[in-house]
């Protein structure tokens, strides 16, 4: 009985970690040398965390650890959806929303944004993503 219980516990522990770590570097298709996003997605205890860096050629890097279900520095509530063929990161802030979607087969990322105050929309901005050290 103890062995059966141990097997069930181990199966449950490992079943949710199919995409436990995903590391990406995404470069703007329009400004490939100027704007980069680096994502290091990790899943722990059923929640995704993104160790996120935004690199701009004209400013200091913006680094932030974004945890699913918690607010970021701009007040955005973040969610991640990771599937076999795509990844979607949504950040809903009090003043607007950003949606980043990555096609895991082509590596193309599209960012769409909307400002709730004036209804202004941006995007789609296109990025090309590559894996580094891990599966895309």
N, C-alpha and C positions, 0 to 999 in steps of 0.2 A: 504494500500500500504506500509506503514511504517513497519507493522508487517511482511509482506512478505519479504521485504528487510532485516529486522533483522534476520529472519529465514535463508535466503540464506547466509548472512554473517557468522552466527554462524556455519552453515553446512560446509562452506568452511574453517573456522578456525579449526574445530575439525576433518575434514576428513583426514588431513595429519599427525595426531598424533597417529596412530595405534601402532607404536613402539617408542613412545616418549622417553622411558628410558629403557636401557638394561644394567644390571650389571653382569659381569662375572669374575671369577677367573680361570685361565688356568694354569695347572701344566704340566711340561715336562713329557712325558711318560717315557723317558729314565732316567731323573734325577728329580723325583717327589719332592724331598726335596730341590733341588738346584736351579731350575729356575722356576719362576712364572711370568705370565703376568696378570695384572689386567686391565680390560676394564670397563669403565663406559661411555657408549654411550648415548648421549642425542641429540634429534632432536629439533631444534629451528629455526623458520623462514625458513624451508625447507632445512637446512644444518645440517649435522651430526657433532658432536664434540665428541672426545674420550679423556677422562681424563685418560691417559695411564700411568701405572707404570710397569717397568720391575724390578723384584727382583732377584738378584743373590746372592748366598751364600758366594761369595768371594769378593764382591764389594758393594759400596753404591748403593742404589736404583736409577734408572733413572726414573724421572718423567717428563712428558710432556703433554701439552694439544694440541691435534692434531685436526685441523679444516678442514673439507672437502673443497677442492678448494684452500687452502692456503699451503704455503711451511712450512715444519717442520725444525728443527734445522740442519738437514743434507741436506737441499735443496730439499727434496722429496715432490712431489705434491701428496696429499692423496685423495682417493675416497673411499666411502663406499657404498655397495649395501646390503640392508637389505630386506630379503624376509621371507615368512612363514617358510621355511625349511632350509635356510642358510644365513650366513652373510659373505661378502667378503670385506676385507680391502686391498687396493692396494696402495703401496707407490712407486712412480717412481722418483728416484733420478738421478742426472746427470751421476753417475757412475754405476747404476744398478737399480734393481727392486725387491721389496718384495711383496709377495702375501700371505695373511693369509685368510684361508677359514674355517668357522665353520659350522658343520652340527648341526642345532638346535634340531634335534631329538635325536642324539647320544651324542652330546657334544664334539665330536672329532674336534680338530683344526689341520690343516696341514699348514705348512709354507714352501714356496718355494722361493728361491732367485736366482738371476742371476747377474753376474758382466759383464757390457757391455765392459769393457776394454779388458779382456782376455777371455770372454765367459764362465767363470767358473760358474757352477751351484751348489747350495746347496739344500739339502732337498730331499725328504720331511721330515721335522721334525714334530713329532706328539706330540700333547698336549691333555690333557683331561680337558674339561671346565665344570664348574658348575656355576649355577646361584647363586647369593646372593641378597636377598631383592627384586628381580624383576623377571619377566618372562624371560626365556632363549631365 
